[in-house]
Amino acid sequence: MVGPVSREDRLTASRRIKIGFVVLVGLSAGLITLQGDASLLAFAFATCAGLVAGAIVVWLAFPQGLGFRR
């Protein structure tokens, strides 16, 4: 039988999901700019802006904090 999930495992999984979501939003913003034949600078700016937007969305969706720290 499998026992209950420990608090440490739950926090690790939550942290990975949050980081993955932030990266997904950031890369999505960058890839959208590449479809419009943007320059490398525009791609980098859009990716950074997407990462910030993703962090804000995670912060709003999980009011207890980003949970990146232990």
Backbone atoms as SQL, in Angstrom:
CREATE TABLE atoms (id INTEGER PRIMARY KEY, chain TEXT, resi INTEGER, resn TEXT, atom TEXT, x REAL, y REAL, z REAL);
INSERT INTO atoms VALUES
  (1, 'A', 1, 'MET', 'N', 0.828, -1.179, 0.000),
  (2, 'A', 1, 'MET', 'CA', 0.000, 0.000, 0.000),
  (3, 'A', 1, 'MET', 'C', 0.878, 1.250, 0.000),
  (4, 'A', 2, 'VAL', 'N', 0.314, 2.276, -0.499),
  (5, 'A', 2, 'VAL', 'CA', 1.013, 3.554, -0.559),
  (6, 'A', 2, 'VAL', 'C', 0.491, 4.431, 0.563),
  (7, 'A', 3, 'GLY', 'N', 1.405, 5.045, 1.288),
  (8, 'A', 3, 'GLY', 'CA', 1.022, 5.918, 2.393),
  (9, 'A', 3, 'GLY', 'C', 0.654, 7.300, 1.891),
  (10, 'A', 4, 'PRO', 'N', 0.268, 8.163, 2.799),
  (11, 'A', 4, 'PRO', 'CA', -0.075, 9.532, 2.406),
  (12, 'A', 4, 'PRO', 'C', 1.153, 10.292, 1.906),
  (13, 'A', 5, 'VAL', 'N', 0.897, 11.268, 1.106),
  (14, 'A', 5, 'VAL', 'CA', 1.972, 12.091, 0.549),
  (15, 'A', 5, 'VAL', 'C', 2.505, 12.999, 1.655),
  (16, 'A', 6, 'SER', 'N', 3.817, 13.039, 1.774),
  (17, 'A', 6, 'SER', 'CA', 4.414, 13.877, 2.815),
  (18, 'A', 6, 'SER', 'C', 4.308, 15.358, 2.436),
  (19, 'A', 7, 'ARG', 'N', 4.439, 16.191, 3.429),
  (20, 'A', 7, 'ARG', 'CA', 4.376, 17.644, 3.197),
  (21, 'A', 7, 'ARG', 'C', 5.492, 18.089, 2.259),
  (22, 'A', 8, 'GLU', 'N', 6.682, 17.508, 2.427),
  (23, 'A', 8, 'GLU', 'CA', 7.825, 17.859, 1.577),
  (24, 'A', 8, 'GLU', 'C', 7.551, 17.498, 0.113),
  (25, 'A', 9, 'ASP', 'N', 6.975, 16.318, -0.127),
  (26, 'A', 9, 'ASP', 'CA', 6.655, 15.914, -1.499),
  (27, 'A', 9, 'ASP', 'C', 5.579, 16.812, -2.103),
  (28, 'A', 10, 'ARG', 'N', 4.608, 17.189, -1.292),
  (29, 'A', 10, 'ARG', 'CA', 3.539, 18.066, -1.769),
  (30, 'A', 10, 'ARG', 'C', 4.087, 19.443, -2.137),
  (31, 'A', 11, 'LEU', 'N', 4.979, 19.975, -1.302),
  (32, 'A', 11, 'LEU', 'CA', 5.577, 21.281, -1.592),
  (33, 'A', 11, 'LEU', 'C', 6.464, 21.227, -2.829),
  (34, 'A', 12, 'THR', 'N', 7.198, 20.132, -2.994),
  (35, 'A', 12, 'THR', 'CA', 8.054, 19.980, -4.170),
  (36, 'A', 12, 'THR', 'C', 7.217, 19.929, -5.444),
  (37, 'A', 13, 'ALA', 'N', 6.139, 19.150, -5.424),
  (38, 'A', 13, 'ALA', 'CA', 5.272, 19.054, -6.598),
  (39, 'A', 13, 'ALA', 'C', 4.618, 20.395, -6.903),
  (40, 'A', 14, 'SER', 'N', 4.167, 21.086, -5.873),
  (41, 'A', 14, 'SER', 'CA', 3.540, 22.395, -6.065),
  (42, 'A', 14, 'SER', 'C', 4.526, 23.391, -6.655),
  (43, 'A', 15, 'ARG', 'N', 5.753, 23.377, -6.150),
  (44, 'A', 15, 'ARG', 'CA', 6.791, 24.289, -6.647),
  (45, 'A', 15, 'ARG', 'C', 7.084, 24.013, -8.116),
  (46, 'A', 16, 'ARG', 'N', 7.188, 22.739, -8.477),
  (47, 'A', 16, 'ARG', 'CA', 7.477, 22.381, -9.870),
  (48, 'A', 16, 'ARG', 'C', 6.350, 22.802, -10.808),
  (49, 'A', 17, 'ILE', 'N', 5.117, 22.633, -10.369),
  (50, 'A', 17, 'ILE', 'CA', 3.971, 23.036, -11.196),
  (51, 'A', 17, 'ILE', 'C', 3.975, 24.551, -11.399),
  (52, 'A', 18, 'LYS', 'N', 4.235, 25.294, -10.342),
  (53, 'A', 18, 'LYS', 'CA', 4.247, 26.757, -10.438),
  (54, 'A', 18, 'LYS', 'C', 5.366, 27.244, -11.356),
  (55, 'A', 19, 'ILE', 'N', 6.555, 26.691, -11.192),
  (56, 'A', 19, 'ILE', 'CA', 7.679, 27.090, -12.044),
  (57, 'A', 19, 'ILE', 'C', 7.405, 26.704, -13.492),
  (58, 'A', 20, 'GLY', 'N', 6.854, 25.512, -13.701),
  (59, 'A', 20, 'GLY', 'CA', 6.520, 25.073, -15.056),
  (60, 'A', 20, 'GLY', 'C', 5.504, 25.988, -15.716),
  (61, 'A', 21, 'PHE', 'N', 4.519, 26.442, -14.955),
  (62, 'A', 21, 'PHE', 'CA', 3.517, 27.338, -15.514),
  (63, 'A', 21, 'PHE', 'C', 4.124, 28.680, -15.895),
  (64, 'A', 22, 'VAL', 'N', 4.980, 29.206, -15.045),
  (65, 'A', 22, 'VAL', 'CA', 5.637, 30.489, -15.344),
  (66, 'A', 22, 'VAL', 'C', 6.475, 30.367, -16.612),
  (67, 'A', 23, 'VAL', 'N', 7.236, 29.283, -16.728),
  (68, 'A', 23, 'VAL', 'CA', 8.071, 29.070, -17.919),
  (69, 'A', 23, 'VAL', 'C', 7.197, 28.892, -19.159),
  (70, 'A', 24, 'LEU', 'N', 6.094, 28.171, -19.027),
  (71, 'A', 24, 'LEU', 'CA', 5.189, 27.965, -20.160),
  (72, 'A', 24, 'LEU', 'C', 4.628, 29.288, -20.673),
  (73, 'A', 25, 'VAL', 'N', 4.198, 30.153, -19.773),
  (74, 'A', 25, 'VAL', 'CA', 3.657, 31.455, -20.182),
  (75, 'A', 25, 'VAL', 'C', 4.749, 32.310, -20.819),
  (76, 'A', 26, 'GLY', 'N', 5.941, 32.298, -20.239),
  (77, 'A', 26, 'GLY', 'CA', 7.044, 33.091, -20.783),
  (78, 'A', 26, 'GLY', 'C', 7.455, 32.650, -22.176),
  (79, 'A', 27, 'LEU', 'N', 7.621, 31.337, -22.357),
  (80, 'A', 27, 'LEU', 'CA', 8.006, 30.840, -23.681),
  (81, 'A', 27, 'LEU', 'C', 6.890, 31.025, -24.702),
  (82, 'A', 28, 'SER', 'N', 5.658, 30.920, -24.252),
  (83, 'A', 28, 'SER', 'CA', 4.534, 31.138, -25.157),
  (84, 'A', 28, 'SER', 'C', 4.547, 32.566, -25.702),
  (85, 'A', 29, 'ALA', 'N', 4.802, 33.524, -24.829),
  (86, 'A', 29, 'ALA', 'CA', 4.870, 34.917, -25.283),
  (87, 'A', 29, 'ALA', 'C', 6.008, 35.116, -26.274),
  (88, 'A', 30, 'GLY', 'N', 7.150, 34.503, -26.009),
  (89, 'A', 30, 'GLY', 'CA', 8.283, 34.618, -26.927),
  (90, 'A', 30, 'GLY', 'C', 8.017, 33.968, -28.270),
  (91, 'A', 31, 'LEU', 'N', 7.405, 32.792, -28.256),
  (92, 'A', 31, 'LEU', 'CA', 7.134, 32.093, -29.515),
  (93, 'A', 31, 'LEU', 'C', 6.093, 32.817, -30.359),
  (94, 'A', 32, 'ILE', 'N', 5.152, 33.473, -29.711),
  (95, 'A', 32, 'ILE', 'CA', 4.157, 34.246, -30.460),
  (96, 'A', 32, 'ILE', 'C', 4.835, 35.388, -31.210),
  (97, 'A', 33, 'THR', 'N', 5.823, 36.024, -30.586),
  (98, 'A', 33, 'THR', 'CA', 6.523, 37.107, -31.284),
  (99, 'A', 33, 'THR', 'C', 7.344, 36.575, -32.453),
  (100, 'A', 34, 'LEU', 'N', 7.874, 35.369, -32.327),
  (101, 'A', 34, 'LEU', 'CA', 8.642, 34.801, -33.442),
  (102, 'A', 34, 'LEU', 'C', 7.762, 34.526, -34.660),
  (103, 'A', 35, 'GLN', 'N', 6.486, 34.231, -34.431),
  (104, 'A', 35, 'GLN', 'CA', 5.578, 34.008, -35.556),
  (105, 'A', 35, 'GLN', 'C', 5.354, 35.290, -36.348),
  (106, 'A', 36, 'GLY', 'N', 5.556, 36.418, -35.714),
  (107, 'A', 36, 'GLY', 'CA', 5.380, 37.700, -36.391),
  (108, 'A', 36, 'GLY', 'C', 6.670, 38.249, -36.964),
  (109, 'A', 37, 'ASP', 'N', 7.682, 37.408, -37.140),
  (110, 'A', 37, 'ASP', 'CA', 8.982, 37.810, -37.695),
  (111, 'A', 37, 'ASP', 'C', 9.609, 38.955, -36.903),
  (112, 'A', 38, 'ALA', 'N', 9.603, 38.821, -35.599),
  (113, 'A', 38, 'ALA', 'CA', 10.192, 39.853, -34.743),
  (114, 'A', 38, 'ALA', 'C', 11.700, 39.645, -34.624),
  (115, 'A', 39, 'SER', 'N', 12.379, 40.673, -34.191),
  (116, 'A', 39, 'SER', 'CA', 13.829, 40.586, -33.995),
  (117, 'A', 39, 'SER', 'C', 14.134, 39.774, -32.735),
  (118, 'A', 40, 'LEU', 'N', 15.401, 39.445, -32.567),
  (119, 'A', 40, 'LEU', 'CA', 15.825, 38.689, -31.394),
  (120, 'A', 40, 'LEU', 'C', 15.610, 39.504, -30.118),
  (121, 'A', 41, 'LEU', 'N', 15.804, 40.803, -30.209),
  (122, 'A', 41, 'LEU', 'CA', 15.574, 41.671, -29.053),
  (123, 'A', 41, 'LEU', 'C', 14.097, 41.669, -28.651),
  (124, 'A', 42, 'ALA', 'N', 13.214, 41.727, -29.637),
  (125, 'A', 42, 'ALA', 'CA', 11.782, 41.690, -29.348),
  (126, 'A', 42, 'ALA', 'C', 11.387, 40.344, -28.747),
  (127, 'A', 43, 'PHE', 'N', 11.989, 39.264, -29.244),
  (128, 'A', 43, 'PHE', 'CA', 11.737, 37.932, -28.693),
  (129, 'A', 43, 'PHE', 'C', 12.158, 37.872, -27.224),
  (130, 'A', 44, 'ALA', 'N', 13.355, 38.397, -26.926),
  (131, 'A', 44, 'ALA', 'CA', 13.853, 38.377, -25.549),
  (132, 'A', 44, 'ALA', 'C', 12.969, 39.224, -24.633),
  (133, 'A', 45, 'PHE', 'N', 12.563, 40.391, -25.109),
  (134, 'A', 45, 'PHE', 'CA', 11.702, 41.263, -24.307),
  (135, 'A', 45, 'PHE', 'C', 10.353, 40.603, -24.049),
  (136, 'A', 46, 'ALA', 'N', 9.764, 40.006, -25.083),
  (137, 'A', 46, 'ALA', 'CA', 8.463, 39.357, -24.925),
  (138, 'A', 46, 'ALA', 'C', 8.556, 38.159, -23.987),
  (139, 'A', 47, 'THR', 'N', 9.651, 37.422, -24.065),
  (140, 'A', 47, 'THR', 'CA', 9.831, 36.280, -23.173),
  (141, 'A', 47, 'THR', 'C', 9.946, 36.743, -21.727),
  (142, 'A', 48, 'CYS', 'N', 10.723, 37.780, -21.487),
  (143, 'A', 48, 'CYS', 'CA', 10.861, 38.323, -20.125),
  (144, 'A', 48, 'CYS', 'C', 9.527, 38.862, -19.613),
  (145, 'A', 49, 'ALA', 'N', 8.816, 39.561, -20.469),
  (146, 'A', 49, 'ALA', 'CA', 7.505, 40.083, -20.075),
  (147, 'A', 49, 'ALA', 'C', 6.538, 38.936, -19.789),
  (148, 'A', 50, 'GLY', 'N', 6.617, 37.871, -20.579),
  (149, 'A', 50, 'GLY', 'CA', 5.779, 36.698, -20.340),
  (150, 'A', 50, 'GLY', 'C', 6.113, 36.005, -19.035),
  (151, 'A', 51, 'LEU', 'N', 7.396, 35.951, -18.690),
  (152, 'A', 51, 'LEU', 'CA', 7.793, 35.356, -17.410),
  (153, 'A', 51, 'LEU', 'C', 7.244, 36.166, -16.239),
  (154, 'A', 52, 'VAL', 'N', 7.294, 37.482, -16.369),
  (155, 'A', 52, 'VAL', 'CA', 6.740, 38.343, -15.318),
  (156, 'A', 52, 'VAL', 'C', 5.225, 38.154, -15.231),
  (157, 'A', 53, 'ALA', 'N', 4.564, 38.108, -16.378),
  (158, 'A', 53, 'ALA', 'CA', 3.114, 37.904, -16.387),
  (159, 'A', 53, 'ALA', 'C', 2.752, 36.544, -15.792),
  (160, 'A', 54, 'GLY', 'N', 3.520, 35.522, -16.123),
  (161, 'A', 54, 'GLY', 'CA', 3.272, 34.196, -15.561),
  (162, 'A', 54, 'GLY', 'C', 3.447, 34.175, -14.055),
  (163, 'A', 55, 'ALA', 'N', 4.466, 34.867, -13.556),
  (164, 'A', 55, 'ALA', 'CA', 4.680, 34.937, -12.108),
  (165, 'A', 55, 'ALA', 'C', 3.527, 35.661, -11.421),
  (166, 'A', 56, 'ILE', 'N', 3.010, 36.695, -12.066),
  (167, 'A', 56, 'ILE', 'CA', 1.870, 37.423, -11.491),
  (168, 'A', 56, 'ILE', 'C', 0.634, 36.537, -11.458),
  (169, 'A', 57, 'VAL', 'N', 0.396, 35.785, -12.520),
  (170, 'A', 57, 'VAL', 'CA', -0.764, 34.889, -12.559),
  (171, 'A', 57, 'VAL', 'C', -0.646, 33.818, -11.475),
  (172, 'A', 58, 'VAL', 'N', 0.547, 33.243, -11.307),
  (173, 'A', 58, 'VAL', 'CA', 0.744, 32.241, -10.254),
  (174, 'A', 58, 'VAL', 'C', 0.541, 32.878, -8.886),
  (175, 'A', 59, 'TRP', 'N', 1.038, 34.084, -8.705),
  (176, 'A', 59, 'TRP', 'CA', 0.877, 34.782, -7.435),
  (177, 'A', 59, 'TRP', 'C', -0.606, 35.026, -7.129),
  (178, 'A', 60, 'LEU', 'N', -1.393, 35.361, -8.154),
  (179, 'A', 60, 'LEU', 'CA', -2.824, 35.582, -7.953),
  (180, 'A', 60, 'LEU', 'C', -3.578, 34.272, -7.744),
  (181, 'A', 61, 'ALA', 'N', -3.161, 33.218, -8.437),
  (182, 'A', 61, 'ALA', 'CA', -3.858, 31.936, -8.344),
  (183, 'A', 61, 'ALA', 'C', -3.567, 31.216, -7.027),
  (184, 'A', 62, 'PHE', 'N', -2.384, 31.452, -6.470),
  (185, 'A', 62, 'PHE', 'CA', -1.995, 30.810, -5.215),
  (186, 'A', 62, 'PHE', 'C', -1.667, 31.902, -4.201),
  (187, 'A', 63, 'PRO', 'N', -2.664, 32.395, -3.480),
  (188, 'A', 63, 'PRO', 'CA', -2.443, 33.541, -2.593),
  (189, 'A', 63, 'PRO', 'C', -1.481, 33.271, -1.439),
  (190, 'A', 64, 'GLN', 'N', -1.176, 32.008, -1.139),
  (191, 'A', 64, 'GLN', 'CA', -0.243, 31.736, -0.044),
  (192, 'A', 64, 'GLN', 'C', 1.188, 32.023, -0.434),
  (193, 'A', 65, 'GLY', 'N', 1.439, 32.395, -1.664),
  (194, 'A', 65, 'GLY', 'CA', 2.787, 32.758, -2.100),
  (195, 'A', 65, 'GLY', 'C', 3.241, 31.897, -3.255),
  (196, 'A', 66, 'LEU', 'N', 4.376, 32.266, -3.814),
  (197, 'A', 66, 'LEU', 'CA', 4.900, 31.524, -4.950),
  (198, 'A', 66, 'LEU', 'C', 5.405, 30.157, -4.542),
  (199, 'A', 67, 'GLY', 'N', 5.839, 30.004, -3.333),
  (200, 'A', 67, 'GLY', 'CA', 6.291, 28.711, -2.853),
  (201, 'A', 67, 'GLY', 'C', 7.589, 28.250, -3.472),
  (202, 'A', 68, 'PHE', 'N', 8.413, 29.178, -3.938),
  (203, 'A', 68, 'PHE', 'CA', 9.681, 28.796, -4.543),
  (204, 'A', 68, 'PHE', 'C', 10.727, 28.510, -3.465),
  (205, 'A', 69, 'ARG', 'N', 10.528, 29.062, -2.269),
  (206, 'A', 69, 'ARG', 'CA', 11.479, 28.840, -1.178),
  (207, 'A', 69, 'ARG', 'C', 10.972, 27.725, -0.284),
  (208, 'A', 70, 'ARG', 'N', 11.875, 27.150, 0.488),
  (209, 'A', 70, 'ARG', 'CA', 11.479, 26.070, 1.405),
  (210, 'A', 70, 'ARG', 'C', 10.964, 26.608, 2.701);
